[in-house]
Amino acid sequence: MKFEASSPFKKYESVHMLRGLSAVAVMFFHFRWILNDGYGELGDTLFIKGGLGVDLFFIISGFVITLASRNNSENIRGVIDFIKNRALRILPAYYFWLLVFFVFSGALSTFHYPEKTQNLISALTLTTYLPNQGPGYISTDGIYIVRWTLNYEIFFYIAMALSLFFKRRVLAIFSIILLTTLIVPYVFNSSPTLSSAGVNSMFSYVNLITNPMAYLFLSGVFMAKIAGYLNQINVCIKRFVLFISVAQVFLLMRMPEFSSNGMFSSGIPLLILFFGFVLNEDFFTKYKTKFIGFFGDISFSLYLAHTIMNVGFNKRIDALGVGDGWVKFAIFTFISIALAALSFKFLESKVAIYVSNTKKQSNLKLEID
């Protein structure tokens, strides 16, 4: 959360660390094929669970957005400010990397294929179009597939924006999500489900807003609500819970029932992990390092940028005589981190400065008025 320099809420070093770890886990998940090809499924053995980092991203998002929206006023201005800040947070970096992907994945030749054109339109509009392919509802081999999580983010932002009209915002956001996941399915001749595959209506966006993946955001909202009370817990108990929260991830993630996306699968151990980290915020604040903080800073750009290596750079690296294995894996990782760092410094940070200056000017105008 370092990019939000004017953020009105406390920066949680523990959450910042988890965000960086999640981005790295997802990156290794997408690069695991390099080790599979070189060493016979070694990549799956080491990193197959890395894709579950997106579930942790959703929990973090619910937590951070709840805290970030506390100072938004309960009127249309507060809602507009919230939407504007969220749009500036994700869209500039998203569209920049989408353009890069478009160029490296064939550019204008994309329009020669109807399915690729449809996928590109979906990417440009941040919409879904495949109702039977939950939880993403987009083609898994199309352009810029990591965008599927942003569709859920946008839905959550809309729900949170609506909750800002109410004084009891946490109750409002819970009511909105429970309405969409438990009641809306019946409107479309379906029924609620706990599976991340979602309901089976003919409308992809209906399937997305009724998908129980949204409960991951709600768990983050709940954690934000109780976070202020956690400092009262004895430090020895805190450290014991931290140890248990880390140990149970390694234990539960080995079980098939906790190895897929969703609140009622990987979400359970990841929420326990998240609780353990937030509970020990004092520990992570005291022992924070610039190295770990760096990955928290670049996490969003790293998430957006890293899969370009699979699409645009792989053939070029092959042409240099670098075969599949640890060397290529290291090259992919290094270039991805470098690109993310540049994106954070020259794109995300610039936008954050603009938002900060805009807020200062707006506050000054209010004081003058």
Buried (B, 14 or more C-beta within 10 A) or exposed (E): BBBBEEBEBEBBBBBBBBBBBBBBBBBBBBBBBBBBBBBEEBBBEBBBBBBBBBBBBBBBBBBBBBBBBEEBEEEEEBBEBBBEBBEBBBBBBBEBBBEBBBEBBBEEEBEEEEEBEBBBEBBEEBBBBBBEBBBBBBBEEBBBBBBBBBBBBBBBBBBBBBBBEBEEBBEBBBBBBBEBBEEBBEEBEBEBBEBBBBBBBEBBBBBBBBBBBBBBBBBBBBBBBEBEEBEEEEEEEBBEBBEBBBEBBEEBBEEEEBBBBBBBBBBBBBBBBBBBBBBBBBBBEEEBEEEBBBBBBBBBBBBBBBBBBBBBBBEEBEEEEBEBBEEBBEBBBEBBBEBBBEBBEEBBBEBBEEBBEBBEEEEEEEEEE
